[in-house]
Amino acid sequence: MLLKNYLKNIISISLLLAGVSNAQVLFIPLDNQSGYKGVWKISEEVPNYLAAYLREFYQVQVLSSTAYQSVADDKSTDKSMQNDLEFIGSIAKDFGFQYAVTGKITKFDISRFIAGDLTVAGYESYSCNIEAIIQVYDLSLNAPVYSGSVVGEINDQALGITLLGKPTEKKEQYFNLNSIRFGGEEFGNTIVGETMILFCQNFAEEIENASPDFFKENKRMNVRIEVPDKTLDDITLNTEVLKGQILIYDESTGEAFINLGSANGLKPGEELAIYSKADSLFDPTTNEFLGFSDKKIANLEIIEVRAEKLSLAVVKSNREKVKKGMDVRKLFIKRRDK
């Protein structure tokens, strides 16, 4: 059976084109060089999580590394060949995929720090560090759009106290990690889940810095792909988006007041992104006006929280582009229950 028919029948990818066809991002399993040997198959789980993140927050059409692996295994059992750009391109070409994400995981560490005698009373803290070298290739040019290091790291600031050897909730969670499904709802409440969200945020920011129009050009507007592969549907992104506006702005000093404050959990030192309205969006079929796309233009840092819905901040870059009334946003991780 031809590969193209295999893809249609087994993975059931169908394209309904209405304009630009090259708007898909294909994720390849990452080479695990981290030394992690736990139950999670991080070579696929990590890129799948990245794919789910881009699909959810940037409306990018993606194909999971698990789906790619299934197709690649049918075409060749040579694992080294499956990571070759020419091989990847031969699969992507049949269905108009323009971009491929490849790379290697260099660190996947989960650590526990103990101070004192835990059988009487002591302290413990936990940390997670995930690092990878990632390349995003434009397969039409056979050239990288982005190549660099992506990091996500969380260190518990507060040490949890243990009394008379009684295990803390964090300790129980730490020792139960192997029984938690990577990407599931319970996973999102762990320190690893929090670290993965930060890892994804940093990945998206790295791409935006390298190619400012990447996400704008690859939004799911002109192409619809139906992928019955449920890999990404099983991933729960434990996040919430905080939105506000700039109420007053002084370009000469960069100082701004925003309508977010203590009621929103803001604290001095936190950063939010500033967005301006960009292009008008229209339905490609009916030409109906759908709204405006937006573009991140700068960051601001909270200096002082003045009230429940009022904070003083300072714009850190591109001060001349910032205006009163612009939107400010931050993607917050839903914190684990203490």
C-alpha positions as CSV (number, residue, x, y, z in Angstrom):
1,M,0.0,0.0,0.0
2,L,1.3,3.4,-0.8
3,L,2.5,5.5,2.1
4,K,0.0,8.2,1.2
5,N,-2.9,5.8,1.5
6,Y,-1.4,4.3,4.7
7,L,-1.5,7.7,6.2
8,K,-5.1,8.4,5.2
9,N,-6.4,5.0,6.3
10,I,-4.4,4.3,9.4
11,I,-3.8,7.8,10.9
12,S,-6.7,9.3,8.9
13,I,-5.3,12.7,8.2
14,S,-7.5,14.5,5.7
15,L,-6.8,18.0,4.4
16,L,-9.5,20.4,3.3
17,L,-7.7,23.3,1.7
18,A,-9.0,26.8,1.5
19,G,-6.0,28.9,0.6
20,V,-2.5,28.4,2.1
21,S,-1.7,24.7,2.7
22,N,1.6,24.9,4.4
23,A,0.5,25.8,7.9
24,Q,1.3,22.7,9.9
25,V,4.0,21.9,12.4
26,L,5.3,18.3,12.7
27,F,6.9,17.2,15.9
28,I,9.6,14.5,15.9
29,P,10.5,12.5,19.0
30,L,13.4,14.1,20.8
31,D,16.6,12.2,21.5
32,N,16.7,11.6,25.3
33,Q,20.3,12.4,26.4
34,S,19.2,13.4,29.9
35,G,19.9,10.2,31.7
36,Y,16.3,10.0,32.9
37,K,15.3,6.4,33.1
38,G,11.8,6.6,34.7
39,V,8.5,5.3,33.5
40,W,7.7,8.3,31.3
41,K,8.7,8.1,27.6
42,I,9.9,11.6,27.6
43,S,11.3,11.4,24.0
44,E,7.7,11.5,22.9
45,E,5.9,13.0,25.9
46,V,7.9,16.3,26.0
47,P,7.4,17.1,22.3
48,N,3.7,16.1,22.5
49,Y,3.3,18.5,25.4
50,L,4.9,21.3,23.3
51,A,2.6,20.4,20.4
52,A,-0.5,20.6,22.7
53,Y,0.6,23.9,24.1
54,L,1.1,25.5,20.6
55,R,-2.3,24.1,19.5
56,E,-4.1,25.5,22.5
57,F,-2.5,28.9,23.0
58,Y,-1.3,29.8,19.5
59,Q,-4.0,27.9,17.4
60,V,-1.2,26.2,15.4
61,Q,-2.1,23.0,13.6
62,V,0.2,20.3,14.8
63,L,0.9,16.6,14.5
64,S,2.2,14.8,17.6
65,S,5.6,13.0,17.7
66,T,3.7,9.8,18.5
67,A,1.8,10.0,15.2
68,Y,5.0,10.8,13.3
69,Q,6.7,7.8,14.9
70,S,3.9,5.5,13.8
71,V,4.3,6.6,10.2
72,A,8.1,6.6,10.3
73,D,8.2,3.0,11.7
74,D,6.1,1.8,8.7
75,K,8.5,3.5,6.2
76,S,11.8,2.5,7.8
77,T,13.0,0.6,10.9
78,D,16.3,2.6,10.8
79,K,15.9,4.9,13.8
80,S,18.8,7.2,12.7
81,M,17.2,7.6,9.3
82,Q,13.9,8.7,10.9
83,N,15.6,11.8,12.3
84,D,17.2,12.7,8.9
85,L,15.7,15.9,7.4
86,E,15.4,14.3,4.0
87,F,13.4,11.4,5.5
88,I,11.2,13.8,7.5
89,G,10.7,15.9,4.5
90,S,9.6,13.0,2.4
91,I,6.8,12.2,4.8
92,A,5.8,15.9,5.4
93,K,5.7,16.6,1.6
94,D,2.8,14.3,1.0
95,F,0.5,16.3,3.2
96,G,1.9,19.9,3.0
97,F,3.7,20.0,6.4
98,Q,6.1,22.9,6.2
99,Y,7.8,22.9,9.6
100,A,9.4,20.1,11.7
101,V,10.5,20.3,15.3
102,T,13.5,18.2,16.2
103,G,16.2,18.1,18.9
104,K,17.4,16.4,22.1
105,I,16.6,16.5,25.8
106,T,19.7,17.3,27.7
107,K,18.3,17.4,31.3
108,F,15.2,16.1,33.0
109,D,15.9,16.2,36.7
110,I,13.5,16.0,39.7
111,S,15.3,16.6,43.0
112,R,14.5,16.5,46.7
113,F,16.4,18.4,49.3
114,I,16.3,17.4,53.0
115,A,17.6,19.3,56.0
116,G,17.4,17.9,59.6
117,D,16.1,14.6,61.0
118,L,12.8,13.8,59.2
119,T,12.0,11.2,61.9
120,V,11.6,14.1,64.4
121,A,11.3,17.4,62.6
122,G,13.0,18.6,59.4
123,Y,12.6,20.5,56.2
124,E,12.3,19.4,52.6
125,S,12.1,21.2,49.2
126,Y,11.7,20.0,45.7
127,S,13.0,21.2,42.3
128,C,12.6,20.3,38.6
129,N,14.9,21.2,35.7
130,I,14.1,20.4,32.1
131,E,16.4,21.5,29.3
132,A,16.5,20.7,25.6
133,I,18.3,21.7,22.4
134,I,15.6,22.3,19.8
135,Q,15.5,23.1,16.1
136,V,12.5,24.3,14.2
137,Y,13.1,23.6,10.5
138,D,11.3,25.2,7.5
139,L,11.2,22.1,5.3
140,S,10.5,24.1,2.2
141,L,13.9,25.8,2.6
142,N,15.6,23.0,4.4
143,A,16.8,25.7,6.9
144,P,16.2,26.3,10.6
145,V,13.8,29.0,11.7
146,Y,15.0,28.6,15.2
147,S,17.9,26.6,16.9
148,G,18.8,27.0,20.5
149,S,18.5,25.9,24.1
150,V,15.1,25.8,25.9
151,V,14.9,25.6,29.7
152,G,12.2,25.2,32.3
153,E,13.1,25.3,36.0
154,I,11.2,25.5,39.3
155,N,12.7,25.5,42.7
156,D,10.3,25.5,45.7
157,Q,11.1,28.6,47.6
158,A,9.4,27.6,50.8
159,L,10.7,24.5,52.6
160,G,7.9,22.2,53.8
161,I,8.2,21.1,57.4
162,T,7.8,17.5,58.5
163,L,6.8,16.6,62.0
164,L,7.6,13.3,63.7
165,G,8.4,11.7,60.4
166,K,4.9,12.3,59.0
167,P,5.1,12.6,55.2
168,T,4.1,15.9,53.7
169,E,1.8,16.1,50.7
170,K,4.7,17.1,48.5
171,K,6.7,14.0,49.6
172,E,3.8,11.7,48.8
173,Q,3.4,13.3,45.4
174,Y,7.2,13.0,44.8
175,F,7.2,9.3,45.5
176,N,4.0,8.8,43.5
177,L,5.3,10.5,40.3
178,N,5.8,7.2,38.5
179,S,2.1,6.3,38.9
180,I,1.0,9.7,37.3
181,R,0.3,9.8,33.6
182,F,2.5,12.4,31.8
183,G,0.3,15.3,30.7
184,G,-2.8,14.2,32.6
185,E,-4.8,16.4,34.9
186,E,-3.0,15.2,38.0
187,F,0.3,15.7,36.3
188,G,-0.5,19.4,35.9
189,N,-0.6,19.8,39.7
190,T,2.9,18.4,40.2
191,I,6.2,20.3,40.1
192,V,7.0,18.5,36.8
193,G,3.8,19.7,35.3
194,E,4.5,23.3,36.4
195,T,8.0,23.1,35.0
196,M,6.7,21.8,31.6
197,I,4.4,24.8,31.3
198,L,7.4,27.1,31.9
199,F,9.4,25.1,29.4
200,C,6.6,25.5,26.8
201,Q,6.3,29.3,27.5
202,N,10.0,29.7,27.0
203,F,9.9,27.6,23.8
204,A,7.2,29.8,22.3
205,E,9.0,33.0,23.3
206,E,12.2,31.8,21.7
207,I,10.4,31.1,18.4
208,E,8.7,34.6,18.5
209,N,12.1,36.2,19.1
210,A,13.7,34.3,16.2
211,S,10.7,34.7,13.8
212,P,8.2,37.3,15.0
213,D,5.6,36.4,12.4
214,F,5.8,32.6,12.8
215,F,2.7,32.1,14.9
216,K,0.7,34.7,12.9
217,E,1.5,32.9,9.6
218,N,0.7,29.5,11.0
219,K,-2.6,30.0,12.8
220,R,-5.3,27.5,11.9
221,M,-7.3,29.8,9.6
222,N,-6.8,28.5,6.1
223,V,-6.4,24.7,6.7
224,R,-8.4,22.2,8.6
225,I,-6.8,18.8,9.4
226,E,-8.7,16.1,11.1
227,V,-6.5,13.8,13.1
228,P,-8.3,11.0,15.0
229,D,-4.9,10.4,16.8
230,K,-6.0,11.3,20.3
231,T,-2.5,11.7,21.8
232,L,-2.8,15.5,22.3
233,D,-6.4,15.4,23.5
234,D,-5.3,13.5,26.6
235,I,-3.0,16.4,27.6
236,T,-4.4,18.8,30.2
237,L,-2.7,22.2,30.3
238,N,-3.1,23.4,33.9
239,T,-3.1,27.1,33.2
240,E,-5.2,30.2,33.3
241,V,-4.7,33.5,31.4
242,L,-4.9,36.8,33.4
243,K,-6.0,39.8,31.2
244,G,-6.0,43.5,31.9
245,Q,-5.4,46.9,30.4
246,I,-3.1,49.9,30.7
247,L,-5.1,52.7,32.4
248,I,-2.4,55.4,32.4
249,Y,1.0,55.5,30.7
250,D,3.9,57.9,30.8
251,E,6.3,57.2,27.8
252,S,9.1,59.3,29.2
253,T,9.5,57.2,32.4
254,G,7.9,54.0,31.2
255,E,5.6,54.0,34.2
256,A,2.1,52.6,33.7
257,F,-1.0,51.8,35.9
258,I,-2.9,48.7,35.0
259,N,-6.3,47.5,36.2
260,L,-5.0,44.3,37.9
261,G,-3.9,44.0,41.5
262,S,-4.1,42.1,44.7
263,A,-7.4,40.5,43.8
264,N,-5.6,38.9,40.8
265,G,-2.7,37.6,42.9
266,L,-0.2,40.0,41.4
267,K,3.1,40.6,43.3
268,P,6.0,43.0,42.8
269,G,8.6,41.7,40.3
270,E,6.1,39.7,38.2
271,E,6.1,40.4,34.5
272,L,3.2,40.7,32.0
273,A,3.2,40.9,28.3
274,I,1.8,44.0,26.4
275,Y,-0.2,43.4,23.2
276,S,-1.3,45.7,20.4
277,K,-4.0,45.0,17.9
278,A,-2.6,43.9,14.5
279,D,-4.4,42.6,11.5
280,S,-8.1,42.2,10.9
281,L,-9.2,38.6,10.7
282,F,-11.9,37.4,8.2
283,D,-13.5,34.0,7.6
284,P,-11.9,32.7,4.4
285,T,-15.2,31.2,3.2
286,T,-17.8,33.9,4.1
287,N,-15.5,36.9,4.4
288,E,-17.2,37.6,7.8
289,F,-15.1,39.9,10.1
290,L,-13.9,37.8,13.0
291,G,-12.0,40.4,15.0
292,F,-8.3,41.4,15.3
293,S,-5.2,39.4,15.7
294,D,-2.8,40.8,18.3
295,K,1.0,41.0,18.6
296,K,3.2,41.1,21.7
297,I,5.3,44.3,21.6
298,A,6.8,44.6,25.1
299,N,6.9,43.4,28.7
300,L,6.1,45.3,31.9
301,E,7.2,44.6,35.5
302,I,5.0,45.1,38.5
303,I,6.6,47.7,40.8
304,E,3.9,48.1,43.4
305,V,0.4,46.6,44.0
306,R,-1.7,49.6,45.1
307,A,-5.2,48.1,45.4
308,E,-7.4,45.1,44.4
309,K,-7.5,46.2,40.8
310,L,-4.6,48.7,40.5
311,S,-0.9,48.2,40.2
312,L,2.0,50.4,39.2
313,A,4.4,48.9,36.6
314,V,7.3,49.9,34.4
315,V,7.6,49.1,30.7
316,K,10.9,47.3,30.1
317,S,11.3,47.7,26.4
318,N,9.8,49.3,23.2
319,R,8.4,52.2,25.4
320,E,7.6,54.2,22.3
321,K,5.2,51.5,21.0
322,V,3.2,51.3,24.1
323,K,-0.1,53.2,24.4
324,K,-2.9,53.7,27.0
325,G,-5.6,51.1,26.6
326,M,-3.4,48.3,25.3
327,D,-4.0,44.8,26.7
328,V,-1.7,43.1,29.2
329,R,-1.6,39.4,29.9
330,K,0.1,36.7,31.7
331,L,-0.2,32.9,31.5
332,F,-0.4,31.7,35.1
333,I,0.3,28.2,36.3
334,K,-2.5,26.9,38.5
335,R,-0.6,26.3,41.7
336,R,-0.5,23.0,43.5
337,D,-2.6,22.8,46.7
338,K,-0.3,23.5,49.6
